[in-house]
Amino acid sequence: MHDQSREDSAIGTDGETSTRKSRGAGSAAARKHFVLDTNVLLHNANSIFKFAEHEVVIPLAVIEELDTFKKNNDERGRNARQVTRALDRLRTQGALLEGVVWNEQGGSIRVARTGTVADGLEIDKADNRILAVAQELHAGGRRTVFISKDINARIKSDALGVPAEDFEHDHIAADFLHAGYVVAKVPGAVIDELYDERQLRVERLAEFCATTPDGAHTVEIECVPNQFVMLVDEFDDHHTGLARMLADTGAAIPVTGPRKPVYGIMGRNVQQTMALELLLDDDVKIVTLTGPAGTGKTLLALAAGLHKTIKEERFDKLLTARPIMPLGRDIGYLPGDKDEKLSMWMQPIFDNIAYLLSTRGSHVDERPESRTAEQRLDQLMATGRVQLEPLTYIRGRSIPHQFMIVDEAQNLSPHEIKTIVSRVGDGTKIVLCGDIQQIDNPYLDAQSNGLAHCIERMKGQRIAGHVSLTKTERSSLASLAAEIL
């Protein structure tokens, strides 16, 4: 006959069954009680299973707030429903009010009644009722931490004497984000060897130390597929070379950039040359481009997409999408059908394509003077060669043989990025562009957005490449504004 510590089935981190043991497992002194705010559950539905051997406390006020979100058709609604279903499954394993152990380490999840709201805080506000639970646990001598993505809620928690932290499980260190290339000071003979031999073994490059593009950190040169190495002569800064690591070969090859303009576009700096190298390589299926406004992310991606779709006919169509996320106050509903509504959101894309289809790209048109750039764009869209789509309806789709560009990807969550990339079908190339320092989504920041998450997770994959652009090339005024404003 088994005692109270017998093993039963319980819910694991991935929704599968795992081992359930007595609640007393683990060191009581090291055990913490994490009180989760609603925004944490809406940001990551699996957050309740991310605290190992500790206890997760969910105030009743959080359950009430989840109920208001569960009918939404966006990611927050999906997360609210997923959390509610997970709690309902746990309820069959024991009393949530007492706590249900869900893993071998003794980690438990408990729903707590509202405590006494502190003086000076309104009891009608859900945030204050949630903080009351954390304050009551802390006053009872328990090691309590309030977890919230709301800065003001964390400030109030700290004012009440309760330690508060952000939910950082899926955070990416923005300061150490993969830039896509490193800079190495080498003897001039090494640069000559690269171009004479048409390759350099990684072992040869590993003899030298490299730095990150900003020069702040020293790094080792490793064989990271599709990473670039800028070689600078240690005695002559004007003698340089550019190499790109190849997957599965242990060697780097020289990069010279396209010999002819790509829809009238040539790389104006070494970073744009790197970007075009990846964009025009059919073996690289996913490319991520980051950088401030005016560095050419979207323009380069569209130029490469038009070149591959219209001129080389490598893809059936160019599909461009961007999240519907307004800057500042929303102007409300837009009149018209889907295309008319979408035209306002897609105007930046129209501007870039019109620029590429103007006389700068006239080498692809036998009679450039016969039609305006707008007329050419209308024709491409009418024939379906160029298609603009919102991301709202992408779930469930399969997108084969297309050159797909997702602009302003920094406003997407890691789950949304996963949903989009997993739609990619056979023969499709996807490009994600964005500036992780300009995020309009109130639930994301530079560490938690989907673009940064994708860059870090895809690093080192044979079919993935990334370049971080830093130099503004839009105009002298735009460059000056980016520098001093």
Summary of the structure (lengths in Angstrom):
residues: 485
radius of gyration: 26.5
end to end distance: 73.3
largest distance: 90.2
contacts: 1526
relative contact order: 0.10
helix: 35%
strand: 20%
